[in-house]
Amino acid sequence: MLLKEQNVLITGAAEGLGYAISSAFDKENANLFLIDKDFKKLNSNGFDNAKIFHVDLSNIIELNNFINLMDKNKIEINTLIHNASILTPTSFEETSEKYWDEVNNITLKTAFILSKFVWRKMLKKKNGVIIFVSSRAGIEGFKDESAYCAAKHGLEGLMKSLSIEGVGKGIQVFSITPGMFINTPMSHQNYTEEYKKKWIDPIFLAPAFLKLAKREYKNLSGQHLNEWDLSNK
């Protein structure tokens, strides 16, 4: 499916990896629907083919209002890329229920709700791609990241289940991890100085998302992919 014929929904699109992905799709003339809670930053990016939406994904009411708006305007999404997440290193002892809910709402519950939104229309068209941005935290555990690791592990489980249900119905579902140290606002907060010396601009990982959206890797549906490796194939 040609990218210029697609409606692509991307969360966390204002900066970092989300911005890089959005820029790559914008250059391919895809029709973009971009979400972020930093509306000022999102609006300043100046994409040519984008409709932008201020949504705080930690607030499920705001997310459902966005979906109702999309339904009202009869927007059908061909490719969903759920990139948004948050991480503030916090010991388990100091992890509050409020922080746990915030991380899981943004990372996992949003994935569920947005997937539900696009799923029925993708089934009808027998064509769709869903990509969840994961990380090593989706398959490993890390100190001071209990909420984040739990949410990313949940994202991996959701991906695997949806990919099985999508088989034979035209829906491909993937999780994807950077596979390389990248320069993003989250990285500035969480990377050690040693890792910061190795990081790259996230734009170099954007080709992986374009390839998946073009339906070039149907055989990999249901897998945890590496953005760096896929981008350089």
VEXKOLTOR-993950 format. One record per residue (C-alpha): residue in three letters; x, y, z. Coordinates in Angstrom, 2 decimals, padded with zeros to 5 digits. Example, Ala and Ser with C-alpha at 12.3 -4.5 7.8 and 13.67 -1.06 7.14 Angstrom:
! VEXKOLTOR-993950
REC|lumnu|u|v|w
REC|ALA|012.30|-004.50|007.80
REC|SER|013.67|-001.06|007.14
This chain:
! VEXKOLTOR-993950
REC|lumnu|u|v|w
REC|MET|000.00|000.00|000.00
REC|LEU|001.47|003.35|-001.03
REC|LEU|002.28|005.66|001.86
REC|LYS|000.68|008.65|000.15
REC|GLU|-002.62|006.74|000.17
REC|GLN|-002.48|006.07|003.90
REC|ASN|-003.89|007.70|007.01
REC|VAL|-001.19|007.24|009.66
REC|LEU|-001.80|007.85|013.36
REC|ILE|001.31|008.50|015.49
REC|THR|001.38|009.13|019.25
REC|GLY|004.09|011.13|021.01
REC|ALA|004.81|012.97|017.77
REC|ALA|006.09|016.31|019.07
REC|GLU|009.73|015.38|019.56
REC|GLY|012.28|012.60|019.76
REC|LEU|011.55|009.37|017.90
REC|GLY|007.92|010.34|017.33
REC|TYR|009.01|013.50|015.55
REC|ALA|011.52|011.58|013.44
REC|ILE|008.90|009.03|012.40
REC|SER|006.39|011.76|011.60
REC|SER|008.96|013.65|009.51
REC|ALA|009.71|010.53|007.47
REC|PHE|006.04|009.87|006.73
REC|ASP|005.43|013.55|005.96
REC|LYS|008.15|013.45|003.30
REC|GLU|006.33|010.48|001.75
REC|ASN|003.12|012.55|001.63
REC|ALA|001.18|010.28|003.98
REC|ASN|-001.88|011.79|005.66
REC|LEU|-000.80|012.21|009.28
REC|PHE|-002.85|012.33|012.46
REC|LEU|-000.45|013.31|015.22
REC|ILE|-001.02|013.21|018.98
REC|ASP|000.96|014.80|021.79
REC|LYS|000.28|016.59|025.06
REC|ASP|002.84|019.28|024.08
REC|PHE|000.61|020.97|021.52
REC|LYS|002.84|024.04|021.19
REC|LYS|005.82|021.90|020.20
REC|LEU|003.70|019.71|017.94
REC|ASN|002.25|022.76|016.18
REC|SER|005.71|024.26|015.64
REC|ASN|006.94|021.25|013.66
REC|GLY|005.26|022.52|010.51
REC|PHE|004.39|019.25|008.77
REC|ASP|002.74|019.63|005.37
REC|ASN|000.24|016.79|005.58
REC|ALA|-000.69|016.61|009.25
REC|LYS|-003.68|017.15|011.45
REC|ILE|-002.51|017.65|015.02
REC|PHE|-004.30|016.94|018.28
REC|HIS|-003.63|017.93|021.87
REC|VAL|-004.23|014.76|023.90
REC|ASP|-002.80|013.85|027.29
REC|LEU|-002.73|010.06|027.00
REC|SER|-002.52|009.65|030.77
REC|ASN|-006.09|010.97|030.79
REC|ILE|-008.28|008.27|029.25
REC|ILE|-011.22|010.70|028.96
REC|GLU|-009.14|012.91|026.65
REC|LEU|-008.15|009.86|024.60
REC|ASN|-011.76|008.74|024.21
REC|ASN|-012.78|012.28|023.23
REC|PHE|-010.18|012.15|020.48
REC|ILE|-011.52|008.81|019.24
REC|ASN|-015.07|010.15|019.24
REC|LEU|-013.89|013.08|017.14
REC|MET|-012.18|010.74|014.66
REC|ASP|-015.34|008.61|014.46
REC|LYS|-017.50|011.67|013.97
REC|ASN|-015.33|012.70|011.01
REC|LYS|-015.29|009.12|009.68
REC|ILE|-011.49|008.90|009.69
REC|GLU|-010.12|005.44|008.97
REC|ILE|-006.54|004.73|010.03
REC|ASN|-004.43|002.45|007.82
REC|THR|-001.29|002.44|010.01
REC|LEU|-001.17|002.98|013.78
REC|ILE|002.17|003.75|015.42
REC|HIS|001.97|003.95|019.21
REC|ASN|005.22|005.57|020.26
REC|ALA|004.28|007.58|023.37
REC|SER|005.57|006.51|026.76
REC|ILE|007.19|008.03|029.85
REC|LEU|009.98|006.93|032.16
REC|THR|011.14|008.54|035.38
REC|PRO|013.52|006.15|037.18
REC|THR|011.83|005.37|040.49
REC|SER|012.53|002.65|043.00
REC|PHE|009.70|000.22|043.57
REC|GLU|009.46|001.44|047.16
REC|GLU|008.82|004.98|045.92
REC|THR|006.56|004.04|042.99
REC|SER|003.16|005.54|043.72
REC|GLU|-000.14|004.22|042.41
REC|LYS|-000.57|007.54|040.59
REC|TYR|002.75|007.12|038.73
REC|TRP|002.01|003.45|038.00
REC|ASP|-001.35|004.41|036.45
REC|GLU|000.20|007.27|034.46
REC|VAL|002.87|005.04|032.91
REC|ASN|000.44|002.23|032.16
REC|ASN|-002.26|004.53|030.78
REC|ILE|000.15|006.16|028.35
REC|THR|002.04|003.03|027.35
REC|LEU|-000.37|000.10|027.57
REC|LYS|-003.97|001.22|027.99
REC|THR|-003.61|003.70|025.13
REC|ALA|-002.29|000.85|022.96
REC|PHE|-005.40|-001.17|023.78
REC|ILE|-007.85|001.67|023.18
REC|LEU|-006.29|002.89|019.93
REC|SER|-005.98|-000.67|018.64
REC|LYS|-009.68|-001.21|019.38
REC|PHE|-010.44|001.98|017.45
REC|VAL|-008.54|001.01|014.30
REC|TRP|-009.16|-002.76|014.47
REC|ARG|-012.76|-002.96|013.27
REC|LYS|-012.09|-000.76|010.26
REC|MET|-008.91|-002.64|009.40
REC|LEU|-010.88|-005.89|009.58
REC|LYS|-013.47|-004.49|007.21
REC|LYS|-010.79|-003.48|004.69
REC|LYS|-008.67|-006.59|005.41
REC|ASN|-005.68|-004.30|005.51
REC|GLY|-003.87|-002.67|008.40
REC|VAL|-000.57|-002.28|010.25
REC|ILE|-000.18|-001.69|013.99
REC|ILE|003.27|-000.89|015.40
REC|PHE|004.02|-000.61|019.11
REC|VAL|007.30|001.07|020.03
REC|SER|008.84|-001.15|022.69
REC|SER|012.31|-001.36|024.20
REC|ARG|014.62|-003.74|026.02
REC|ALA|012.35|-003.06|028.97
REC|GLY|009.69|-005.06|027.13
REC|ILE|011.71|-008.24|027.37
REC|GLU|014.03|-007.57|030.33
REC|GLY|013.75|-006.08|033.81
REC|PHE|015.66|-003.02|035.00
REC|LYS|016.30|-001.39|038.34
REC|ASP|014.01|001.54|039.18
REC|GLU|011.77|000.84|036.18
REC|SER|009.07|-001.46|037.56
REC|ALA|006.13|000.51|036.11
REC|TYR|007.82|001.06|032.76
REC|CYS|008.95|-002.56|032.41
REC|ALA|005.51|-003.86|033.37
REC|ALA|003.85|-001.61|030.79
REC|LYS|006.30|-002.52|028.02
REC|HIS|006.00|-006.24|028.82
REC|GLY|002.23|-005.82|028.56
REC|LEU|002.68|-004.12|025.20
REC|GLU|004.62|-007.14|023.95
REC|GLY|001.86|-009.50|025.09
REC|LEU|-000.82|-007.40|023.41
REC|MET|001.19|-007.36|020.19
REC|LYS|001.55|-011.14|020.16
REC|SER|-002.15|-011.74|020.75
REC|LEU|-003.28|-009.20|018.15
REC|SER|-000.87|-010.59|015.56
REC|ILE|-002.40|-014.04|015.98
REC|GLU|-005.92|-012.67|015.64
REC|GLY|-004.85|-010.67|012.59
REC|VAL|-003.50|-013.66|010.67
REC|GLY|-005.60|-014.25|007.58
REC|LYS|-007.50|-011.02|008.17
REC|GLY|-005.02|-008.65|006.59
REC|ILE|-003.77|-007.06|009.81
REC|GLN|-000.06|-007.07|010.66
REC|VAL|001.06|-006.25|014.20
REC|PHE|004.63|-005.60|015.36
REC|SER|006.59|-004.36|018.35
REC|ILE|009.83|-002.60|017.61
REC|THR|012.79|-001.55|019.73
REC|PRO|015.40|001.09|018.78
REC|GLY|018.36|-001.29|018.83
REC|MET|020.63|001.72|019.12
REC|PHE|021.16|004.52|021.63
REC|ILE|019.11|007.50|020.39
REC|ASN|019.13|011.19|021.25
REC|THR|015.66|011.94|022.63
REC|PRO|014.31|013.93|025.60
REC|MET|013.78|010.65|027.50
REC|SER|017.38|009.66|026.76
REC|HIS|018.69|012.95|028.14
REC|GLN|016.97|012.14|031.40
REC|ASN|017.83|008.46|031.65
REC|TYR|021.06|007.73|029.75
REC|THR|024.44|007.63|031.44
REC|GLU|027.19|009.83|030.04
REC|GLU|028.77|006.72|028.52
REC|TYR|025.59|005.91|026.56
REC|LYS|025.19|009.54|025.46
REC|LYS|028.54|009.29|023.68
REC|LYS|027.09|006.49|021.52
REC|TRP|023.72|007.91|020.63
REC|ILE|022.46|008.79|017.17
REC|ASP|019.72|010.98|015.75
REC|PRO|016.43|009.01|015.76
REC|ILE|015.85|009.96|012.11
REC|PHE|018.17|007.09|011.22
REC|LEU|015.62|004.66|012.68
REC|ALA|012.60|006.05|010.82
REC|PRO|013.06|003.89|007.67
REC|ALA|012.03|000.81|009.67
REC|PHE|008.56|002.29|010.20
REC|LEU|008.19|003.20|006.54
REC|LYS|009.05|-000.36|005.52
REC|LEU|006.52|-001.89|007.88
REC|ALA|003.82|000.58|006.79
REC|LYS|004.43|-000.39|003.16
REC|ARG|003.46|-003.95|004.10
REC|GLU|006.91|-005.24|003.05
REC|TYR|007.42|-007.54|006.06
REC|LYS|004.17|-009.46|006.48
REC|ASN|006.17|-012.56|007.43
REC|LEU|007.51|-010.76|010.52
REC|SER|004.09|-009.95|012.01
REC|GLY|004.04|-010.97|015.67
REC|GLN|007.73|-010.36|016.23
REC|HIS|009.78|-007.97|018.36
REC|LEU|011.86|-006.16|015.74
REC|ASN|015.01|-004.05|015.83
REC|GLU|014.63|-000.58|014.28
REC|TRP|018.32|-000.14|013.57
REC|ASP|018.69|-003.50|011.83
REC|LEU|015.47|-003.11|009.83
REC|SER|016.31|000.46|008.81
REC|ASN|019.66|-000.68|007.43
REC|LYS|018.41|-003.68|005.47
